[in-house]
Amino acid sequence: MKKIPEVTLLFWVMKICATTLGETAGDLLSMTLNVGYALSSALLLGLFLVVLGGQLLARRYLPALYWAVILATSTAGTTLSDYLDRTLGLGYATGAGLLVALLLAVLGVWYWSELSLSVSNIRTRRGELFYWLAILVSNTLGTALGDYLADDSGLGFGGGALLIGSLLAVVVLAYYFTRLSHVFLFWVAFVLTRPFGATFGDLLTKTPEQHGLGFGTQGASLILFGLLVGLVLYDSLRQPRPDEAQVG
């Protein structure tokens, strides 16, 4: 059941790239193509279930498949968050609060049923399902937090990205220089990389008048997609072939 990549620097670079692409691609579908948050959420959740089915059937870690599921959770999380915060009118702060409670509930039930939250020791199908549910909720939460920092906090896109980046740096220091649980720090970092991607995605897509870089949703999505594809190809070439893994 070793179907999840090792948590290395490459993992976090790909995670940030995928979550940022999820932000821009989600906005491209719901806003640029004018299909709305509800319909785009339904479509993207359907896509998530399709690629998740492939991941559950896989017998080993396949980089293209794994990161396709991550990207699907990130893209669906973007439109789900926007649907809660904007269409339903909950607002960023209330939406983020509800998603924090939901994520804690998922992690709590996961720990109660599996007695572990370690992502390097997932041995059951139930644990795998909890893993992906936690990722979907955390990516949805990250969008709400990123939008709150960018729009309601007064920090703006650049300030929000700088704040989240600083918090991530603190997590890295805690990982190497404290005795805090590495499992706890992993989930903190996993949640924080989503709002970092969300704010960085906004920074890429918004116009200079909106204090962004002006690439637009299409341009930013193409750039990030090309970068992610390159990283997935690199990661795929690093993986041992099935016959080599069995011999080892």
N, C-alpha and C positions, 0 to 999 in steps of 0.2 A: 504493500500500500504506500510505497514511497513515491507519492505523486505530487509532492509540493517541493519547490526549489529550496536550496540552502539559503538562509538569510545572510547575505553578504552585501557588500557595497553595490554590486551589480543589481541585486534584488531591489534595493531602495531606489536606485536610479530609474529602473524600469517601472517601479510602482509610481513614482512621481510623474514620469512621462505618460503612463497609462491613465492616471487620474486627471492630469491636465487635459489630455486628449478627450477623456470622457466629458469634461466640462464644456469644451468647445464643440464637440460633436453633438452633445445633448442640446446645447443652445442652437446649433445649426438645424437640427430636426424640428424642435419645438417653435423656434422663433423665425428663422430665415425661411423655412419651408411652410410656415403658417399652419401647422397641424394641431397646435395647442398642446398644453401640458398633459391633459388627461389621455388623449389618444396616443401621444408619443410615449407616455409612461407605459401604457398597455402594450404597445408594439415592442418597446425595449425590454419589458419584463418577459414577454414571449421569447425574444431572442436570447435573453439570459437563461431561460429554462432549457432552450434547445442546446446551447453550448455547455450548460451545466450537465445535461444528460450525457454528452460526449465525455466530459471530464470524469463523471462517475463511472462510466464504462471502461475508461482507460486503465491499463494495468501498470503504468509507470509514468514518470514525469515527462510530459510532452510540452516543451516551452510554448509553441504556437497555440495549443489548446488551452493551457493554463492561463496565459495572458489574454487570450480571447475572453475567458470568463471574467477575469479581473476588469477588462475594459467594458464588458457588458454590465457588470455591477456598477462601475463608475458612471457610465452613460445613463443607465436607468436611475441611479441615485440622483443625478443632476435634475432630471425631469420630475422625479417623485418629490424631491425637496421643493422645487418650484411650484408644483401642484399644491402641496400642503401650505406653503408660505404665501403664495400669491393667489391661486385660484380659490382656495378655501379661506383665504384671508387670515391665517393664523399669525402671520408675521414671522420674521427670522428668529427672534428670541424665543417665542413660544414654540415654534416648530423645532428649533434646536433642543429645547428642554425636553420635549416629548421624545425626540429621537435618542437623547442621552439615556432617558429612563428605559426605552425599548432596548438599547444596546446592553445596558446593565442587566436587564432581564434575560436577554439571550445568553450572555456570558454566564450569568448565575445558573440558569437551567443547564447549560452545557457542562459547567463544573459539577453540578449536582448529579448529572447522569453519567459523566465520564471520569470524574475525579481529577481532571487535569484540563488546563487550557493551553498546553504546549502544542505549538504547531509542528514541531519536529517529531512528535510521537503520536500521530493520529493513526489508529489501528482499526477503527470500525467505520462502517458506512454511516452510522449515526453521528459519529464525531466529525466526519467529513461534511455532512449536511449542516451541522452546527457551525463549522468553520466558514462555509460559504454564506450562511445566513448572517453571521456576524460581520462578514465583509460587506455584504449588501447594505446592512443597516449603518455600518460605520461610514461607508462612502456617501450614503444619503445624508447622514449627520454632518459629514465634512462639508458638503455643499452649503447646508444651512449656516454653518459656522463661518465659512468663507464669505458668503453673501452678507452676513451680519457685520463682519469686520470691515468689508469693503464699502457697504452702503450705510449702515446705521451707527457704526462706532466712530466715524469721522476720520479713520485712519487712511481710507482710500485703498486702491488696489496695491500700490507699492508698499504702503505702510502695513497693510494686512499681511502681505507676503513676507515682509521683513520680520514682523512679530512672530509669525508661525515658524519661520526659518530659525529665529533665535531660540524658540522653545524646542525645536528639534535638536539644535546644538546642545542644549542643556540635557536632553535625553541621552545623546551620544556620550557626553561626559559622565552622566550617571551610570551608563552601561559599563564604562571602563574603570571608573574610579570609586564606585560605591558598591554596596552589597545588596542593592535593591533587586528584586526578582527580575530576571531577564524576560520571563513570560509577561510580567506586568509592563515592563518597559517596551516590549514589542508591540503590545496592543495600544499603548499610549502613542508610540511613533506611528503605528498604522493609521490611527484616527487622525493624527495631526498632518500626515502627508496629504490627506484628502483636502482639507481647507487650504493647504499650501498650493496644491494643484488648482483648486478653484480660484483663488485670488490671482495666481500666476496666469491662469487661463484668461481671466478678465483683463489682466494687464496686457496680454497679447492681442486680444480681440477689440477692446474698446478704442475709440478714436483719441487722437491727441487732445482734443477739446475735453474729453472725459478722463484725461490723465492716463490714457493707455498708449500702446505702441501702434495701433491702427492696422494690424494684419487682418482683422475681420475673422468671422468664424470659419469661413472656407479656407483662407490662407493659413491661419493658425492650425487648423485641423490637418491640412496636408503636410505641413512641416512636422508636426508631432507624429503623424502616422508614419511618415518616412523614417523618422528617428526610431520609433518603436519597432518597426519592421527590421531595421538594421540590428538593433539590440537582440531581438528574438532570434535572428539568423545566427548571430554570434553565439548566443547561449546554446542554440541547437547544435552547433559545431563542437561545442565543448562537452556535450553529453556523450557517454560511452554508448556504443551500439549494443543492442540486446544480447548478442552472443558474447561480447566482451564483458558485459555486466555479469552474466551467468558464470563465466569462467572465473571472474574476480571474486 
